[in-house]
C-alpha cells in the first residue's frame, strides 16, 4: 500500500511537530497533500475512475477548509505550510 504507518509517522513528524501529533492542522494538510498527489497520478492513468475522482474532490475540499482555518487562526503558520508543500495559494 502506498500509505503505510511508517509513512504517516514520517509526515506527521516532519510537519506536525511529533509522530503522535496527528491532530495538528499542518500535519493533516501535509497528509491530505500526499494523498491528493497520489490520487492525481492514479487519475492520469485511469480517466474514467469516477469514484476516485469524487474522493479527490472531497480531499481537496477538506484541505482547503483546513487551510482557511489556519489562515484565520495564524497567518504565519499558514504561510509556512503553503511554502513547505509548494501549494499555489
Buried (B, 14 or more C-beta within 10 A) or exposed (E): EEEEEEEBBBBBBEBBEEBEEBEBBBBBBBBBBBBBEEBEEBBEEEEEBEEBBEBBEEBBEBBBEBBEEBBEEEEEBBEBBBEBBEEEE
